[in-house]
Amino acid sequence: MVAERASAQIVHKPWGSADLRPWSSAGRDNAPIGEIWFQRINASAPTPALLLKLLFTTQPLSIQVHPGDTFAQSLGLANGKTEAWYILSASAGAEVAIGLKCPLSAVELRAAIVDGSIPGMMQWHAVHEGEVCFVPAGTIHAIGAGIVLAEIQQHSNATFRIFDYERNRELDIDNAIAVADTMPAKLLPAPEMLNNGRTVLLANRHFVLEKLNLLPDSRWALNAGSEAWMLVVEGNARVGVIDASKGDAVFMQAERFDINVGHDGLRGLLAYPESEPNRGLLKELSDANITVMTSAFRGSLPKQDFLENAHKRPGA
């Protein structure tokens, strides 16, 4: 029963950037910031199922792999880590790697890690703004330099690093080999448009990621279930009582919220921990809805109908 602007936790990384504009004003001390983690305002609130991040790269990240739920739980962790990336910007020639070019045995994978040839065995490709990448647990992956991306993931920091470009950080080769899927990555299904404002980018058993393109001055109702995250990429909107603009993230839970889009429209991302797209999660409010609400205020609808058809309140 909450809608709140997520707090932004700054995470310094050697491959990060000192200038996060236009996404954040952080970074004035010139220490490289690699990530922004969006968190619940109340630190004692239950841990969400999902974690939303922004990543800023000026150098390549390590090559790494994340465990699935079963392996993570064998180590005493709550769950594994499946993630997805949405590319917000990319310099010319910027690349990511997802999976291997060809299958490797465990012995071959270990040899490639030890002798440093593993980068050349990765499936690298250039990325561009608006691209989505899916990284299931067990997928060996890496992010190159010159990229700003939004990441949605299971709430976990379980990472096994296998190659780090001589940064002298600890590697975890044995666990990485134990969880790695050494087959080439699978292609993503084509995006699915749900309505004129929502497009499903991907759906897996851990979460659904949607792209939002809401028209200027449009009004929407979001029926948040257990959890929903919205990141504003362009434009602005009033979400419940929160004014959100570019770079802001909003956490919503267990309630219905009005979304009143500003004059410039809104482009953004919406993520929630379900295995299939929730078609009823976000619906546009039409003039017919307004008529229903007006009638409800006049007492012509019973209370239950009013609750089911409620929409924008004056001054909301």
C-alpha positions as CSV (number, residue, x, y, z in Angstrom):
1,M,0.0,0.0,0.0
2,V,2.7,2.4,-1.0
3,A,4.0,4.6,-3.9
4,E,7.3,6.2,-3.2
5,R,10.2,7.8,-5.1
6,A,13.0,5.3,-4.7
7,S,16.2,6.5,-3.0
8,A,19.4,6.4,-5.1
9,Q,22.3,4.6,-3.6
10,I,25.6,5.5,-5.2
11,V,28.1,2.6,-5.8
12,H,31.7,3.5,-6.8
13,K,33.3,1.2,-9.3
14,P,36.8,1.5,-11.1
15,W,35.1,1.3,-14.5
16,G,32.5,4.0,-13.6
17,S,32.0,7.7,-14.6
18,A,32.5,10.9,-12.7
19,D,29.6,12.6,-14.6
20,L,26.2,10.9,-14.5
21,R,24.2,13.7,-16.2
22,P,21.4,13.8,-17.3
23,W,20.5,10.8,-15.2
24,S,21.8,12.1,-11.9
25,S,23.7,15.1,-10.4
26,A,25.9,12.8,-8.4
27,G,29.6,12.5,-9.2
28,R,31.0,15.9,-8.3
29,D,33.9,14.5,-6.2
30,N,35.4,13.0,-9.4
31,A,35.4,9.4,-7.9
32,P,34.1,7.1,-10.6
33,I,30.5,6.0,-10.0
34,G,29.6,2.8,-11.7
35,E,26.0,2.1,-10.4
36,I,22.9,3.7,-8.9
37,W,20.9,1.2,-6.9
38,F,17.2,2.2,-6.4
39,Q,16.1,1.3,-2.9
40,R,13.1,1.5,-0.7
41,I,13.1,4.7,1.3
42,N,12.5,2.8,4.5
43,A,15.6,0.7,5.1
44,S,13.6,-1.6,7.4
45,A,10.9,-2.3,4.7
46,P,10.8,-5.9,3.4
47,T,13.3,-6.5,0.6
48,P,11.7,-6.3,-2.8
49,A,11.8,-9.2,-5.2
50,L,13.5,-7.0,-7.8
51,L,16.4,-4.6,-7.9
52,L,16.5,-1.7,-10.4
53,K,19.9,-0.1,-11.2
54,L,21.5,2.3,-13.6
55,L,25.1,1.5,-14.8
56,F,27.6,3.9,-16.3
57,T,30.7,2.5,-18.0
58,T,33.8,4.2,-19.1
59,Q,35.9,1.0,-19.1
60,P,34.9,-2.7,-19.7
61,L,33.3,-4.5,-16.7
62,S,34.6,-7.9,-15.6
63,I,33.5,-11.0,-17.4
64,Q,31.2,-12.8,-14.9
65,V,28.3,-15.2,-14.3
66,H,25.5,-15.3,-11.8
67,P,24.1,-18.5,-10.1
68,G,20.5,-19.7,-10.3
69,D,18.3,-20.0,-7.3
70,T,19.3,-23.6,-6.4
71,F,23.0,-23.0,-6.4
72,A,22.7,-19.7,-4.6
73,Q,20.6,-21.2,-1.9
74,S,23.2,-23.9,-1.4
75,L,25.5,-21.1,-0.4
76,G,23.1,-19.7,2.0
77,L,21.8,-16.9,-0.3
78,A,18.1,-16.1,-0.7
79,N,18.1,-16.5,-4.5
80,G,20.1,-16.4,-7.6
81,K,20.4,-13.6,-10.2
82,T,18.7,-13.4,-13.5
83,E,18.9,-9.9,-15.1
84,A,18.0,-7.8,-18.1
85,W,19.6,-4.6,-19.5
86,Y,17.9,-1.8,-21.4
87,I,20.4,0.4,-23.2
88,L,19.8,4.1,-22.5
89,S,22.8,5.3,-24.5
90,A,25.9,3.9,-26.2
91,S,28.9,5.4,-27.8
92,A,29.9,4.4,-31.3
93,G,31.2,0.8,-31.2
94,A,30.1,0.1,-27.7
95,E,29.7,-3.6,-27.1
96,V,28.3,-6.2,-24.7
97,A,28.9,-9.9,-24.6
98,I,26.2,-12.5,-23.8
99,G,27.1,-16.2,-23.9
100,L,29.9,-18.0,-25.8
101,K,30.5,-18.3,-29.5
102,C,30.5,-22.0,-29.3
103,P,30.0,-24.7,-26.6
104,L,32.9,-25.4,-24.3
105,S,33.5,-28.2,-21.8
106,A,34.2,-27.4,-18.2
107,V,37.9,-28.2,-18.9
108,E,38.0,-25.9,-21.9
109,L,36.3,-23.1,-20.1
110,R,38.7,-23.3,-17.2
111,A,41.7,-23.3,-19.6
112,A,40.3,-20.2,-21.3
113,I,39.9,-18.4,-18.0
114,V,43.3,-19.3,-16.7
115,D,45.2,-18.4,-19.9
116,G,43.2,-15.2,-20.4
117,S,41.6,-16.1,-23.8
118,I,38.0,-16.0,-22.5
119,P,37.2,-12.6,-23.9
120,G,37.8,-13.8,-27.4
121,M,35.4,-16.7,-26.9
122,M,32.5,-14.5,-25.9
123,Q,29.7,-13.5,-28.2
124,W,30.2,-9.8,-28.5
125,H,27.9,-7.4,-30.4
126,A,27.5,-3.7,-30.8
127,V,24.6,-2.1,-28.9
128,H,22.4,0.9,-29.5
129,E,19.9,3.0,-27.6
130,G,16.7,1.2,-26.9
131,E,18.1,-2.3,-27.2
132,V,17.2,-4.9,-24.6
133,C,19.4,-7.8,-23.5
134,F,18.4,-10.8,-21.4
135,V,21.0,-12.4,-19.1
136,P,19.6,-15.6,-17.5
137,A,21.4,-17.0,-14.5
138,G,24.3,-19.1,-15.7
139,T,25.0,-16.9,-18.8
140,I,28.6,-15.8,-19.0
141,H,28.4,-12.1,-19.9
142,A,30.2,-8.7,-19.9
143,I,29.4,-5.0,-20.5
144,G,31.9,-2.9,-22.5
145,A,32.8,0.8,-22.1
146,G,30.8,3.8,-23.2
147,I,27.3,2.5,-22.1
148,V,24.6,3.8,-19.9
149,L,22.0,1.1,-19.2
150,A,19.1,0.3,-16.9
151,E,19.3,-3.1,-15.2
152,I,16.4,-5.0,-13.7
153,Q,17.3,-8.2,-11.8
154,Q,16.4,-10.5,-9.0
155,H,17.4,-8.9,-5.8
156,S,20.8,-10.5,-5.3
157,N,24.4,-9.5,-5.5
158,A,25.6,-13.1,-6.2
159,T,28.4,-12.7,-8.8
160,F,31.2,-15.0,-9.8
161,R,33.9,-12.9,-11.6
162,I,36.2,-14.8,-14.0
163,F,38.2,-12.1,-15.9
164,D,38.9,-8.6,-14.8
165,Y,41.3,-6.9,-17.1
166,E,44.2,-6.9,-14.6
167,R,42.3,-4.9,-12.0
168,N,43.6,-7.4,-9.3
169,R,40.1,-8.1,-7.9
170,E,39.3,-11.5,-6.6
171,L,38.1,-14.1,-9.1
172,D,35.8,-17.0,-8.3
173,I,36.6,-19.5,-11.0
174,D,35.4,-22.8,-9.4
175,N,31.9,-21.5,-8.6
176,A,31.7,-19.8,-12.0
177,I,32.4,-23.1,-13.8
178,A,29.9,-24.9,-11.6
179,V,27.0,-22.6,-12.6
180,A,28.0,-21.6,-16.2
181,D,25.8,-22.5,-19.2
182,T,28.5,-22.9,-21.8
183,M,26.1,-22.9,-24.8
184,P,25.6,-19.9,-27.0
185,A,22.9,-17.5,-25.9
186,K,19.3,-17.9,-27.2
187,L,17.6,-15.1,-29.2
188,L,14.9,-13.1,-27.6
189,P,11.3,-13.3,-28.8
190,A,10.0,-10.2,-30.6
191,P,8.5,-7.5,-28.3
192,E,4.8,-7.7,-27.8
193,M,2.6,-4.6,-27.8
194,L,-0.1,-4.8,-25.2
195,N,-1.8,-1.4,-26.0
196,N,-0.9,2.0,-27.4
197,G,1.4,2.7,-24.4
198,R,2.8,-0.6,-23.3
199,T,5.3,-3.0,-25.0
200,V,6.5,-6.1,-23.4
201,L,10.3,-6.3,-24.0
202,L,10.7,-9.7,-22.2
203,A,9.1,-12.0,-19.8
204,N,10.7,-14.8,-17.8
205,R,9.8,-16.8,-14.7
206,H,11.3,-14.0,-12.4
207,F,10.0,-10.8,-13.9
208,V,8.4,-8.9,-16.8
209,L,10.0,-5.9,-18.3
210,E,7.9,-3.4,-20.3
211,K,8.6,-0.3,-22.3
212,L,6.2,2.6,-21.7
213,N,5.4,5.3,-24.3
214,L,2.6,7.3,-22.7
215,L,1.1,10.2,-24.7
216,P,1.2,13.8,-23.5
217,D,-1.5,14.7,-20.9
218,S,-2.8,11.1,-20.9
219,R,-4.1,9.5,-17.7
220,W,-3.6,6.0,-16.6
221,A,-4.5,3.7,-13.7
222,L,-1.8,1.3,-12.4
223,N,-3.1,-1.5,-10.2
224,A,0.2,-2.5,-8.4
225,G,0.2,-6.1,-7.1
226,S,3.0,-7.3,-4.9
227,E,5.5,-4.9,-6.5
228,A,6.1,-2.7,-9.5
229,W,9.0,-0.4,-10.5
230,M,8.8,2.4,-13.0
231,L,11.9,4.3,-14.3
232,V,11.3,7.6,-16.2
233,V,13.5,7.7,-19.3
234,E,12.1,10.8,-20.9
235,G,9.3,13.3,-20.0
236,N,7.5,13.4,-16.7
237,A,4.4,12.3,-14.8
238,R,2.6,12.5,-11.5
239,V,2.4,9.0,-10.0
240,G,0.0,9.1,-7.1
241,V,1.3,12.1,-5.2
242,I,4.9,11.8,-6.6
243,D,6.2,14.0,-9.4
244,A,8.7,11.9,-11.4
245,S,11.0,13.0,-14.2
246,K,14.0,11.8,-16.1
247,G,16.2,9.5,-14.0
248,D,13.6,9.0,-11.2
249,A,12.4,5.6,-10.2
250,V,9.1,4.9,-8.4
251,F,8.3,1.9,-6.3
252,M,4.6,0.9,-6.1
253,Q,2.9,-1.9,-4.1
254,A,-0.5,-3.3,-3.3
255,E,-2.7,-0.4,-4.4
256,R,-4.2,1.4,-7.4
257,F,-2.3,4.6,-8.4
258,D,-3.2,7.3,-10.9
259,I,-0.5,8.3,-13.4
260,N,-1.1,11.7,-14.9
261,V,1.4,12.3,-17.8
262,G,2.9,15.7,-18.4
263,H,2.8,17.9,-21.5
264,D,5.9,16.2,-23.0
265,G,4.6,12.7,-22.6
266,L,6.6,9.9,-20.9
267,R,8.9,7.2,-22.0
268,G,10.0,4.7,-19.4
269,L,10.4,1.2,-18.2
270,L,8.0,-0.8,-16.0
271,A,9.0,-4.0,-14.3
272,Y,7.2,-6.4,-11.9
273,P,7.8,-9.9,-10.5
274,E,5.4,-12.0,-12.6
275,S,6.1,-14.7,-15.2
276,E,3.6,-13.5,-17.7
277,P,2.6,-9.9,-18.8
278,N,-0.2,-8.5,-16.6
279,R,-2.6,-6.9,-19.1
280,G,-4.6,-5.3,-16.4
281,L,-1.7,-3.8,-14.6
282,L,-1.8,-0.4,-16.4
283,K,-4.8,0.9,-18.3
284,E,-5.5,4.3,-19.9
285,L,-8.3,6.3,-18.5
286,S,-10.7,7.4,-21.2
287,D,-13.5,10.1,-21.2
288,A,-15.9,7.3,-20.5
289,N,-14.0,6.6,-17.2
290,I,-14.4,10.3,-16.3
291,T,-18.2,10.0,-16.8
292,V,-18.3,7.0,-14.6
293,M,-16.3,8.8,-11.8
294,T,-18.6,11.8,-12.0
295,S,-21.6,9.5,-11.6
296,A,-20.0,7.8,-8.7
297,F,-19.5,11.0,-6.9
298,R,-23.2,11.7,-7.3
299,G,-24.0,8.5,-5.7
300,S,-25.4,6.7,-8.7
301,L,-23.0,3.8,-8.4
302,P,-22.7,1.5,-5.4
303,K,-19.4,1.7,-3.5
304,Q,-17.9,-1.5,-5.1
305,D,-18.5,-0.1,-8.6
306,F,-16.9,3.2,-7.7
307,L,-13.8,1.5,-6.4
308,E,-13.5,-0.6,-9.6
309,N,-14.0,2.4,-11.9
310,A,-12.3,5.2,-10.0
311,H,-9.7,7.4,-11.8
312,K,-8.2,10.8,-11.6
313,R,-9.3,12.8,-8.6
314,P,-9.4,16.6,-8.9
315,G,-6.0,17.9,-7.6
316,A,-4.4,14.4,-7.5
